């Protein structure tokens, strides 16, 4: 059952679909990642995380103040999915979080949130999926890739 406050399930499916459509598949992974939405964080601080071993993006939605913040977090974690993880591990040993080149790249990826939200708005979404059969297919399959708690 979907209980995500202030955010509809359909908007999350649209958000996921457009992020996958616009950014494609990682050249380092065979499949697109799964997405799991959880209410509470596992440590009180983390609001999103990409788990390479499970190829899953976990988003803890309750700490997000609005849909834009949720979109930013999802974009950030999707950027990590696209990255080459042996380098991420290497960077973690060399740099602080703020100086890690992959974190800087993921933070820059977050800036796409307003454009992504505009694309999935009611006035844009219908024409967008009508023009893009691949996007429509991603949207139709999105529910299979998303686990909502």
DOROTOR-9179 format. One line per field, with one value per atom (N, C-alpha, C, O): residue number from 1; atom name; x, y, z. Coordinates in Angstrom, 3 decimals, decimal comma, padded with zeros to 6 digits. Example, Ala and Ser with C-alpha at 12.3 -4.5 7.8 and 13.67 -1.06 7.14 Angstrom:
BEGIN
n <- c(1 1 1 1 2 2 2 2)
atom <- c(N CA C O N CA C O)
xx <- c(013,190 012,300 013,200 014,236 012,850 013,670 012,900 013,409)
yy <- c(-005,690 -004,500 -003,300 -003,319 -002,250 -001,060 000,030 001,138)
zz <- c(007,800 007,800 007,800 008,465 007,080 007,140 007,870 008,039)
% end
This chain:
BEGIN
n <- c(1 1 1 1 2 2 2 2 3 3 3 3 4 4 4 4 5 5 5 5 6 6 6 6 7 7 7 7 8 8 8 8 9 9 9 9 10 10 10 10 11 11 11 11 12 12 12 12 13 13 13 13 14 14 14 14 15 15 15 15 16 16 16 16 17 17 17 17 18 18 18 18 19 19 19 19 20 20 20 20 21 21 21 21 22 22 22 22 23 23 23 23 24 24 24 24 25 25 25 25 26 26 26 26 27 27 27 27 28 28 28 28 29 29 29 29 30 30 30 30 31 31 31 31 32 32 32 32 33 33 33 33 34 34 34 34 35 35 35 35 36 36 36 36 37 37 37 37 38 38 38 38 39 39 39 39 40 40 40 40 41 41 41 41 42 42 42 42 43 43 43 43 44 44 44 44 45 45 45 45 46 46 46 46 47 47 47 47 48 48 48 48 49 49 49 49 50 50 50 50 51 51 51 51 52 52 52 52 53 53 53 53 54 54 54 54 55 55 55 55 56 56 56 56 57 57 57 57 58 58 58 58 59 59 59 59 60 60 60 60 61 61 61 61 62 62 62 62 63 63 63 63 64 64 64 64 65 65 65 65 66 66 66 66 67 67 67 67 68 68 68 68 69 69 69 69 70 70 70 70 71 71 71 71 72 72 72 72 73 73 73 73 74 74 74 74 75 75 75 75 76 76 76 76 77 77 77 77 78 78 78 78 79 79 79 79 80 80 80 80 81 81 81 81 82 82 82 82 83 83 83 83 84 84 84 84 85 85 85 85 86 86 86 86 87 87 87 87 88 88 88 88 89 89 89 89 90 90 90 90 91 91 91 91 92 92 92 92 93 93 93 93 94 94 94 94 95 95 95 95 96 96 96 96 97 97 97 97 98 98 98 98 99 99 99 99 100 100 100 100 101 101 101 101 102 102 102 102 103 103 103 103 104 104 104 104 105 105 105 105 106 106 106 106 107 107 107 107 108 108 108 108 109 109 109 109 110 110 110 110 111 111 111 111 112 112 112 112 113 113 113 113 114 114 114 114 115 115 115 115 116 116 116 116 117 117 117 117 118 118 118 118 119 119 119 119 120 120 120 120 121 121 121 121 122 122 122 122 123 123 123 123 124 124 124 124 125 125 125 125 126 126 126 126 127 127 127 127 128 128 128 128 129 129 129 129 130 130 130 130 131 131 131 131 132 132 132 132 133 133 133 133 134 134 134 134 135 135 135 135 136 136 136 136 137 137 137 137 138 138 138 138 139 139 139 139 140 140 140 140 141 141 141 141 142 142 142 142 143 143 143 143 144 144 144 144 145 145 145 145 146 146 146 146 147 147 147 147 148 148 148 148 149 149 149 149)
atom <- c(N CA C O N CA C O N CA C O N CA C O N CA C O N CA C O N CA C O N CA C O N CA C O N CA C O N CA C O N CA C O N CA C O N CA C O N CA C O N CA C O N CA C O N CA C O N CA C O N CA C O N CA C O N CA C O N CA C O N CA C O N CA C O N CA C O N CA C O N CA C O N CA C O N CA C O N CA C O N CA C O N CA C O N CA C O N CA C O N CA C O N CA C O N CA C O N CA C O N CA C O N CA C O N CA C O N CA C O N CA C O N CA C O N CA C O N CA C O N CA C O N CA C O N CA C O N CA C O N CA C O N CA C O N CA C O N CA C O N CA C O N CA C O N CA C O N CA C O N CA C O N CA C O N CA C O N CA C O N CA C O N CA C O N CA C O N CA C O N CA C O N CA C O N CA C O N CA C O N CA C O N CA C O N CA C O N CA C O N CA C O N CA C O N CA C O N CA C O N CA C O N CA C O N CA C O N CA C O N CA C O N CA C O N CA C O N CA C O N CA C O N CA C O N CA C O N CA C O N CA C O N CA C O N CA C O N CA C O N CA C O N CA C O N CA C O N CA C O N CA C O N CA C O N CA C O N CA C O N CA C O N CA C O N CA C O N CA C O N CA C O N CA C O N CA C O N CA C O N CA C O N CA C O N CA C O N CA C O N CA C O N CA C O N CA C O N CA C O N CA C O N CA C O N CA C O N CA C O N CA C O N CA C O N CA C O N CA C O N CA C O N CA C O N CA C O N CA C O N CA C O N CA C O N CA C O N CA C O N CA C O N CA C O N CA C O N CA C O N CA C O N CA C O N CA C O N CA C O N CA C O N CA C O N CA C O N CA C O N CA C O N CA C O)
xx <- c(000,839 000,000 000,875 001,861 000,514 001,309 000,842 -000,301 001,716 001,348 002,254 002,274 002,983 003,916 003,165 002,389 003,400 002,702 003,109 004,277 002,150 002,353 002,824 002,971 003,059 003,610 002,842 002,766 002,280 001,499 002,405 003,515 001,908 002,638 002,898 003,982 001,909 002,071 003,222 003,975 003,360 004,467 005,811 006,772 005,895 007,140 007,440 008,588 006,427 006,625 007,080 007,967 006,483 006,896 008,336 009,144 008,645 009,993 011,029 012,025 010,786 011,707 011,856 012,969 010,736 010,754 011,554 012,347 011,352 012,051 013,541 014,363 013,897 015,324 016,009 017,101 015,381 015,941 015,998 017,002 014,938 014,859 015,931 016,611 016,086 017,032 018,490 019,376 018,751 020,136 020,639 021,841 019,740 020,131 020,695 020,631 021,241 021,768 023,265 023,973 023,723 025,152 025,906 025,456 027,050 027,858 028,581 029,248 028,442 029,101 028,138 028,563 026,866 025,845 025,021 024,788 024,582 023,766 022,334 021,722 021,804 020,405 020,278 021,204 019,101 018,754 018,646 018,384 018,844 018,693 017,237 016,338 017,023 015,707 015,642 016,668 014,432 014,231 013,381 012,314 013,849 013,087 012,864 013,815 011,600 011,237 010,829 009,956 011,465 011,222 010,814 011,246 009,985 009,594 010,719 011,099 011,241 012,233 013,639 013,848 014,601 015,988 016,517 016,028 017,528 018,108 019,088 019,425 019,547 020,502 020,170 020,948 019,032 018,622 019,197 018,765 020,173 020,819 020,668 020,414 020,821 020,823 019,438 018,450 019,362 018,075 018,070 017,017 019,240 019,339 020,673 021,671 020,679 021,908 021,786 020,731 022,879 022,922 023,713 024,862 023,086 023,744 024,173 023,349 025,459 025,969 025,747 025,432 025,905 025,795 024,395 024,234 023,385 022,006 021,475 020,335 022,305 021,890 020,540 019,594 020,498 019,263 019,531 020,508 018,650 018,658 017,617 016,444 018,054 017,149 016,944 017,901 015,695 015,346 014,461 013,456 014,837 014,025 013,248 013,803 011,954 011,170 010,698 010,489 010,523 009,941 010,770 010,186 012,098 012,878 012,835 013,238 012,357 012,300 011,178 010,067 011,478 010,486 009,493 008,371 009,902 009,004 009,459 010,470 008,686 008,957 010,268 010,967 010,606 011,868 013,061 014,024 012,984 014,069 014,155 015,252 013,015 012,993 013,591 014,376 013,223 013,765 015,276 016,002 015,751 017,191 017,928 018,975 017,378 018,008 018,040 019,056 016,946 016,902 017,906 018,581 018,007 019,000 020,422 021,262 020,684 022,001 022,379 023,483 021,453 021,735 021,815 022,578 021,034 021,116 022,492 023,041 023,034 024,387 025,384 026,284 025,225 026,115 025,943 026,922 024,729 024,494 025,278 025,802 025,356 026,040 027,572 028,263 028,088 029,532 030,223 029,590 031,557 032,401 032,820 033,666 032,225 032,375 033,768 034,087 034,612 035,980 036,653 037,455 036,329 036,883 036,242 036,914 034,949 034,305 035,017 035,327 035,268 035,956 037,349 037,795 038,014 039,349 039,265 040,057 038,299 038,135 037,800 038,246 037,013 036,648 037,873 037,886 038,896 040,123 041,005 041,813 040,844 041,712 041,086 041,775 039,770 039,090 038,060 037,537 037,787 036,642 035,388 035,473 034,233 032,971 032,789 032,423 033,039 032,843 033,808 033,510 034,964 035,982 036,005 036,731 035,221 035,162 034,596 033,467 035,359 034,876 033,539 032,745 033,280 032,009 030,853 029,727 031,107 030,065 029,805 028,662 030,850 030,687 029,847 028,932 030,156 029,391 027,930 027,029 027,686 026,312 025,565 024,377 026,245 025,617 025,237 024,189 026,071 025,746 024,558 023,741 024,470 023,367 022,027 021,003 022,056 020,850 020,228 019,023 021,033 020,519 019,516 018,860 019,391 018,409 016,982 016,029 016,828 015,518 014,419 013,353 014,611 013,515 013,082 011,892 014,044 013,707 012,952 011,998 013,377 012,717 011,281 010,355 011,106 009,767 008,871 007,691 009,417 008,649 008,218 007,092 009,116 008,797 007,668 006,892 007,571 006,548 005,254 004,350 005,166 003,939 002,785 002,994 001,566 000,368 000,364 000,051 000,712 000,645 001,697 001,493 002,806 003,863 003,871 004,244 003,473 003,646 002,920 003,507 001,654 000,871 001,477 001,567 001,887 002,488 003,864 004,268 004,571 005,899 005,839 006,609 004,934 004,864 004,219 004,459 003,410 002,812 003,880 003,830 004,839 005,909 007,041 007,790 007,169 008,316 007,876 007,645 007,757 007,325 008,236 007,763 009,538 010,464 010,161 010,194 009,870 009,509 008,206 008,090 007,234 005,955 006,166 005,557 007,027 007,309 007,999 007,654 008,966 009,628 008,619 008,678 007,700 006,668 005,761 005,432 005,364 004,492 005,187 004,535 006,500 007,259 007,801 008,342 007,658 008,270 007,827 008,636 006,574 006,066 006,779 006,908 007,240 007,965 009,334 009,875 009,899 011,237 011,209 012,257 010,020 009,915 009,209 008,123 009,853 009,271 008,964 009,841 007,729 007,327 006,867 005,951 007,525 007,172 006,444 006,066)
yy <- c(-001,186 000,000 001,237 001,317 002,176 003,394 004,452 004,904 004,846 005,823 007,050 007,811 007,245 008,362 009,680 010,044 010,380 011,635 012,705 012,799 013,503 014,664 014,326 015,227 013,065 012,699 011,495 010,468 011,604 010,494 009,424 009,706 008,217 007,097 007,355 007,060 007,904 008,166 009,141 008,968 010,156 011,111 010,433 010,751 009,503 008,764 007,883 007,811 007,219 006,399 007,251 006,853 008,409 009,339 009,787 009,784 010,171 010,641 009,577 009,854 008,371 007,264 007,050 006,909 007,029 006,767 007,812 007,471 009,082 010,139 010,152 010,443 009,844 009,783 008,654 008,837 007,503 006,364 006,680 006,399 007,255 007,590 008,604 008,420 009,652 010,730 010,351 010,878 009,443 009,169 007,789 007,529 006,912 005,614 004,644 004,854 003,589 002,490 002,697 003,203 002,308 002,368 001,426 000,314 001,881 000,996 -000,056 -000,938 000,046 -000,895 -001,914 -002,804 -001,801 -002,696 -003,293 -002,651 -004,531 -005,212 -004,677 -004,574 -004,339 -003,934 -002,541 -002,020 -001,955 -000,739 -001,087 -002,240 -000,114 -000,426 -000,571 -000,099 -001,223 -001,240 -000,016 000,558 000,372 001,496 001,031 000,448 001,286 000,945 002,224 002,933 002,513 003,681 003,216 002,361 003,784 003,419 004,676 005,774 004,534 005,731 006,274 007,438 005,459 005,922 005,571 004,557 006,404 006,116 005,014 004,788 004,338 003,237 003,730 002,985 004,969 005,481 006,894 007,514 007,384 008,714 009,843 010,986 009,558 010,604 010,384 011,329 009,162 008,852 009,046 008,551 009,765 009,911 009,185 009,022 008,748 007,986 007,283 007,748 006,143 005,384 004,412 003,816 004,260 003,255 002,065 002,205 000,885 -000,352 -001,108 -001,714 -001,066 -001,709 -003,222 -003,814 -003,860 -005,315 -005,805 -006,911 -004,980 -005,344 -004,562 -004,758 -003,677 -002,784 -002,127 -002,154 -001,545 -000,947 000,443 000,673 001,348 002,676 002,670 002,377 002,992 003,110 004,588 005,352 004,971 006,342 006,275 005,564 007,017 007,126 008,428 009,515 008,307 009,455 010,381 011,567 009,892 010,729 011,985 013,040 011,907 013,106 014,199 015,335 013,862 014,850 015,856 015,480 017,118 018,158 018,348 018,805 017,997 018,161 017,269 016,572 017,314 016,455 016,825 015,949 018,099 018,535 017,913 017,476 017,878 017,277 015,771 015,220 015,115 013,690 013,460 012,532 014,297 014,191 014,402 013,697 015,362 015,618 014,402 014,015 013,807 012,624 011,473 010,790 011,258 010,166 010,406 009,472 011,627 011,958 011,723 011,168 012,139 011,954 010,468 010,088 009,652 008,219 007,560 006,613 008,055 007,518 007,823 007,017 008,985 009,317 008,282 007,863 007,869 006,838 005,509 004,800 005,175 003,958 004,027 003,012 005,193 005,347 005,298 005,069 005,509 005,618 004,258 003,226 004,292 003,103 002,912 003,647 001,923 001,794 001,480 001,900 000,782 000,652 002,014 002,181 002,973 004,320 005,019 005,760 004,790 005,396 004,944 005,757 003,651 003,114 003,724 004,029 003,893 004,505 005,962 006,404 006,698 008,102 008,253 009,201 007,321 007,368 007,326 007,939 006,608 006,484 007,729 007,996 008,480 009,631 010,954 011,826 011,095 012,379 012,314 011,251 013,480 013,586 013,532 013,642 013,364 013,290 014,505 014,357 015,685 016,926 017,090 017,798 016,435 016,561 015,366 015,378 014,345 013,147 013,530 014,013 013,324 013,715 013,081 013,703 011,855 011,215 011,826 011,867 012,298 012,997 014,377 014,829 015,029 016,330 016,145 016,926 015,114 014,820 014,512 014,990 013,726 013,383 014,625 014,778 015,506 016,760 017,630 018,276 017,653 018,413 017,792 018,503 016,489 015,764 016,168 016,225 016,446 016,866 018,136 018,349 018,968 020,252 020,072 021,032 018,858 018,567 018,471 018,409 018,458 018,219 019,152 018,653 020,468 021,322 020,993 021,025 020,680 020,329 019,005 018,870 018,039 016,738 016,889 016,298 017,675 017,901 018,587 018,257 019,522 020,202 019,205 019,265 018,294 017,305 016,363 015,921 016,053 015,089 015,767 015,102 017,079 017,793 017,325 016,790 017,534 017,114 017,654 016,929 018,925 019,537 019,003 019,063 018,487 017,976 016,459 015,949 015,740 014,295 013,555 012,694 013,882 013,144 013,261 012,268 014,454 014,607 013,949 013,436 013,963 013,360 011,850 011,309 011,163 009,706 009,337 008,252 010,231 009,981 010,016 009,232 010,929 011,093 010,081 009,833 009,497 008,642 007,253 007,033 006,314 004,957 004,297 003,530 004,586 003,999 004,520 003,759 005,799 006,371 005,765 005,431 005,622 005,026 003,609 003,221 002,840 001,477 001,475 000,671 002,368 002,481 002,804 002,245 003,706 004,091 002,901 002,668 002,158 001,003 -000,085 -000,816 -000,192 -001,210 -000,712 -001,495 000,572 001,174 000,519 000,338 000,166 -000,408 -001,709 -002,038 -002,446 -003,688 -003,420 -004,284 -002,248 -001,900 -001,142 -000,880 -000,791 000,040 -000,705 -001,256 -000,705 -001,289 -000,125 000,679 -000,047 001,052 000,479 -000,340 000,931 000,482 001,572 001,383)
zz <- c(000,000 000,000 000,000 000,733 -000,808 -000,961 000,023 -000,043 000,928 001,949 001,936 002,903 000,881 000,792 000,907 000,023 001,987 002,254 001,247 000,868 000,822 -000,034 -001,452 -002,277 -001,743 -003,049 -003,578 -002,904 -004,762 -005,298 -005,909 -006,360 -005,909 -006,505 -007,983 -008,485 -008,680 -010,101 -010,363 -011,322 -009,524 -009,699 -009,502 -010,204 -008,558 -008,338 -009,557 -009,996 -010,104 -011,303 -012,477 -013,233 -012,629 -013,692 -013,479 -014,408 -012,250 -011,920 -012,256 -012,924 -011,789 -012,061 -013,577 -014,084 -014,280 -015,723 -016,484 -017,361 -016,153 -016,894 -016,559 -017,427 -015,319 -014,963 -015,721 -016,260 -015,763 -016,496 -017,988 -018,642 -018,527 -019,948 -020,345 -021,355 -019,573 -019,903 -019,677 -020,350 -018,735 -018,356 -018,744 -018,690 -019,132 -019,651 -018,635 -017,424 -019,171 -018,369 -018,140 -019,010 -016,985 -016,678 -017,607 -017,880 -018,084 -018,927 -018,091 -018,630 -016,772 -015,869 -015,275 -014,538 -015,580 -015,031 -016,159 -017,183 -015,957 -016,961 -016,980 -018,043 -015,812 -015,682 -015,081 -014,459 -015,287 -014,574 -013,094 -012,754 -012,210 -010,784 -010,391 -011,087 -009,276 -008,642 -007,737 -007,373 -007,383 -006,484 -005,321 -005,518 -004,106 -002,906 -002,108 -001,777 -001,802 -001,007 000,386 000,538 001,386 002,783 003,548 003,197 004,591 005,346 006,230 006,102 007,103 008,085 007,632 006,966 007,991 007,652 008,547 009,653 008,035 008,807 009,870 010,790 009,755 010,744 011,217 011,941 010,808 011,221 010,397 010,545 009,520 008,720 007,216 006,469 006,782 005,352 004,753 005,296 003,632 002,950 001,610 000,994 001,159 -000,073 -000,149 000,400 -000,844 -000,969 -002,135 -002,355 -002,878 -003,939 -003,423 -003,004 -003,455 -003,042 -004,291 -004,977 -004,576 -005,789 -005,755 -006,787 -004,592 -004,520 -004,880 -005,395 -004,608 -004,935 -006,131 -006,554 -006,671 -007,764 -007,429 -008,215 -006,243 -005,740 -005,183 -004,470 -005,524 -004,930 -003,819 -004,054 -002,616 -001,473 -001,179 -001,060 -001,066 -000,713 000,526 000,540 001,563 002,763 002,624 002,784 002,323 001,874 002,979 002,724 004,182 005,232 005,553 005,804 005,553 005,857 004,765 005,015 003,584 002,503 002,760 003,133 002,559 002,837 001,692 001,911 000,470 -000,669 -001,833 -001,748 -002,912 -004,066 -004,753 -005,264 -004,771 -005,392 -004,667 -005,297 -003,349 -002,578 -002,844 -002,943 -002,957 -003,288 -004,680 -004,874 -005,637 -006,999 -006,993 -007,694 -006,212 -006,113 -005,564 -006,082 -004,517 -003,924 -004,917 -005,045 -005,611 -006,584 -007,718 -008,153 -008,189 -009,219 -008,698 -009,407 -007,477 -006,863 -006,839 -007,231 -006,377 -006,280 -007,654 -007,845 -008,606 -009,964 -010,571 -011,322 -010,236 -010,701 -010,181 -010,910 -008,924 -008,381 -009,119 -009,354 -009,476 -010,273 -011,598 -012,057 -012,197 -013,485 -013,365 -014,357 -012,180 -011,980 -011,893 -011,670 -012,079 -012,003 -010,545 -010,036 -009,879 -008,435 -007,922 -006,810 -008,641 -008,112 -007,909 -006,990 -008,758 -008,581 -007,388 -006,671 -007,167 -006,000 -004,725 -003,855 -004,626 -003,446 -003,300 -002,194 -004,413 -004,391 -003,926 -003,093 -004,473 -004,087 -002,610 -001,965 -002,073 -000,647 000,254 001,322 -000,173 000,614 000,515 001,404 -000,563 -000,826 -000,375 000,153 -000,588 -000,389 000,732 001,066 001,297 002,191 001,321 000,098 001,946 001,204 000,294 -000,872 000,813 000,052 -001,117 -002,079 -001,033 -002,087 -003,039 -004,033 -002,740 -003,574 -004,948 -005,027 -006,033 -007,369 -007,751 -008,457 -007,297 -007,618 -006,828 -007,324 -005,616 -004,865 -005,477 -005,538 -005,919 -006,591 -007,849 -008,110 -008,622 -009,837 -009,505 -010,194 -008,467 -008,067 -007,585 -007,868 -006,866 -006,427 -007,618 -007,605 -008,637 -009,848 -010,582 -011,167 -010,549 -011,182 -010,563 -011,245 -009,266 -008,541 -009,116 -008,987 -009,742 -010,250 -011,379 -011,783 -011,892 -012,941 -012,398 -013,175 -011,076 -010,454 -010,975 -011,336 -011,034 -011,517 -012,954 -013,267 -013,819 -015,201 -015,274 -016,041 -014,484 -014,451 -013,946 -014,502 -012,903 -012,349 -013,370 -013,485 -014,098 -015,153 -016,234 -016,729 -016,591 -017,627 -017,216 -018,064 -015,923 -015,494 -015,039 -014,533 -015,216 -014,846 -015,724 -016,813 -015,238 -015,979 -017,402 -018,346 -017,554 -018,886 -019,859 -021,071 -019,356 -020,243 -020,391 -021,448 -019,368 -019,331 -020,452 -021,106 -020,678 -021,678 -023,073 -023,795 -023,452 -024,786 -024,841 -025,884 -023,735 -023,695 -023,908 -024,701 -023,208 -023,385 -024,721 -025,251 -025,257 -026,566 -027,665 -028,612 -027,529 -028,527 -028,366 -029,311 -027,174 -026,869 -026,425 -025,236 -027,359 -026,992 -025,957 -025,119 -026,008 -025,041 -023,634 -022,667 -023,525 -022,227 -021,724 -020,545 -022,603 -022,222 -021,688 -020,691 -022,352 -021,918 -020,545 -019,679 -020,350 -019,048 -017,952 -016,857 -018,255 -017,292 -016,965 -015,802 -017,986 -017,777 -016,960 -016,214 -017,099 -016,373 -015,028 -014,247 -014,766 -013,575 -012,280 -011,370 -012,185 -010,949 -010,583 -009,403 -011,589 -011,344 -010,729 -010,039 -010,964 -010,489 -009,167 -008,576 -008,706 -007,511 -006,386 -006,562 -005,237 -004,024 -003,085 -002,770 -002,649 -001,775 -000,437 -000,370 000,616 001,976 002,720 003,877)
% end
